[in-house]
Amino acid sequence: MHVRLSHPIGDWVLGSVFAVFFPFSVLLGLFYPAVILDQGVSHRIFYFHVPVAWVALYGPVISSVCAVIYLWKKAPIWDTLSLSANKISLLFAAGVLFSGPIWAYSAWGTPWDFTDARLQSFFVLVLSLVAYFLLRGLVLDPGKKRIFSAFLSLICTANAIMTWGAIRWVENPGNHPESVLGKGGMDPDMRSAFWAGVLGYHVLFLVLYRLVYRLDKSLAAREDLVLDED
């Protein structure tokens, strides 16, 4: 079964959008919004940290959709699509873990608040993504590997949903701010830079997803070829 993400013309369109808009969104967040006085320049990490965190939460959902389709149709290509989405999710999650403590130390005086529900739930999400890749490396049988990975993708998605809802559903005693969407108090310059960053990093996700998927598809084809020869 052959699954094409889009027509090759889409590569040129998406690549052009990325080449123009992504640098613009990054520079907008770095230089356009006014600096929050009690945080200083480090507040600009917000325009990287939050959009990247959103993508890290959406990635497992995409992976789970592909995993469910794999369990339904048993077509290996859907496992490959699921795998690629989780790879990008882990990459973006690493960006969150890198940028979060820098911002937290400036804003809270500590790089990690162990009482914060959002932080702890996100760390559990990262652990579940790491477990996903450890399992894929330990299970040698391709069929079992794909089935186990599909169910682990569902667990990752459950953790992503809990992370998204940590501020909304849990009484959060930590320092993490309220939901950005629920506050509605951003100044126009902050709002413009924030949504530009959200769009820019989502475009980055799509570009990376296409590239990683093609690489994973090639590796899966080589693995199937070796198994056929054996």
Secondary structure, DSSP 8 states (H G I E B T S, - for coil): ----SS-HHHHHHHHHHHHHHHHHHHHHHHHSS---TTTGGGGGGHHHHHHHHHHHHHHHHHHHHHHHHHHHH--HHHHHHHHHHHHHHHHHHHHHHHHHHHHHHHHHSSS--TT-HHHHHHHHHHHHHHHHHHHHHH---HHHHHHHHHHHHHHHHHHHHHHHHHHHHS---SS----HHHH----HHHHHHHHHHHHHHHHHHHHHHHHHHHHHHHHHHHHHHHHHH-
